[in-house]
Amino acid sequence: MVDANGSPIDGASVTFTLGASGGGGGGGAGGSGASTPAASFAGGASQATELTNAAGTATSPLFTANTTAGMFTATAATAGVTEPASFALDNLAGAPLRIAALAPAKQSATTGARYGKPLQVKLLDGSGKPVQGATVTFTLGSAASGGGGGAGGSGSATAGATFADGSSQATATTDASGVATSPRFSANTTAGPFTATATTTGTDNVASFSLDNLAGHSPTIATDGKSKQSATVGARYAKPLQVKVRDAHGKPLQGASVTFTLGAAGSGGAGAASAAGASFVGGGSQATEVTNAAGIASSPRFAANTTAGAFTATATTAGTTRAASFPLRNLPAQPATITAGVAASESAPVGTRFPVRLAVTVSDKNGNAVTGVTVSFSAPAHGASGHFGKKRTVKVKTDAKGVAVTPVFVANRKPGGYIVRARAAGHSAAFALVNQPAA
């Protein structure tokens, strides 16, 4: 730089700009996705300022071409000069970066288990030197082999894998040796081969890894603790349903989704008027819970419907077709009614047997038969009456259908009508009987 008299100017400030307005922006030398050729000084800047020396000379810092080949312009400007100095620069196309899979490029793991080693690649520049600090993207499950389903996921259509955070993609940075290492990853629950890839900017090359999920033992699900329970109709069962899920290696499986269903096929659904069943809080017959660190899942609390009888609840989980079963029984409530049977009104000649034995049905308030209730049948002590064998009174327990049937009842020798009364749990029913005179 010289003054108006042609003498060198010492200490003048000169600004160097890489990529003039007509030549594209100044992208970093290692930048990605650059659309125009450019360059950058150390640190990634496209501009730097230096002072002239005693000879009037200013020298820029060293600079590096970006990844786009082509010509561009750099300028040098100083105060008091309207026309900057221009430099015609040209980024020459060089050999692209190379990314290669490191061993093992082929691996296998049992479905649901972790793969033995992470994925590793090495990145080299066009001169074959390691590239440090480059970002590498690892993807589990290429487009050709299907997505990488979760390791513990359910219903996966294709084989795949996931990293520890549940995703199928992760990034890593190359070290001084140009090596990038993925996080650890696990197979999903679908057996079969699939492909993982590694990519980086600056090259269209892709490093590929052949992976294979091997079919192993299915997870297991079993009842944990007491499986049989009973509750009075309309009341809540004492304990929730509880299962333990183990993986293919017999270890507790955490985070598995378990579906509890009240009322198996054929035993009646929850809330059905004609069949025994139960429902969870809110009225549903199905609920889903997740296993804890011990592999245990517990259902919400549930209550019996108003129909007495036995039914089955089940618990299922992905990865196995087997279900855990819970035998449940709704018990009838306290006796609320006692009803006389077809012998409620009949007659027989004196001294002979009545044609139909006396019987009653004992039910709760919901119409459920009550089993094991003691019913007392009593005939009058005087006048027209009869006897059960030699007894005027007998006690009979109700059967599984809530029915109590007396022994044969025989008319005494006195003609006339009378009442035989059946009593149970504070309730009674009457039989209107008639002893007919002898022919």
Buried (B, 14 or more C-beta within 10 A) or exposed (E): BEEEEEEBBEEBEBBBBBBBEEBBBBBBBBBEEBEBBBBBBEEEBBBBBBEBBEEBEBEBEEBBBBBBEBEBBBBBBBEEEEEBBEBEBEBEEEEEBBBBBBEBBEBBBBBBBBBEBBBBBBBBBBEEEBBEEBBBBBBBBBEEBBBBBBBBBBEBEBBBBBBEEEBBBBEBEBBEEBBBBBBBBBBBBBBBEBBBBBBBBBBEBBBEBBBBBBEBBBBBBEBBEEBEBBBBBBEEBEBBBBBBBBBBEEEBBBBBBBBBBBBBEEBBBBBBEEBBBBBBEEEBBBBBBEBEEEBBBBBBEBBBBBBBBEBBBBBBBBBBEEBBBBBBBBBBBEBBBBBBBEBBEBBBBBEEEBEBBBBBBBBBBBBBBBBEBEBBBBBBEEEBBBBBEEEBEBBBEBEEEBBBBBBBBBBBEBBBEBEBBBBBBEBBBEBBBBBBEEE
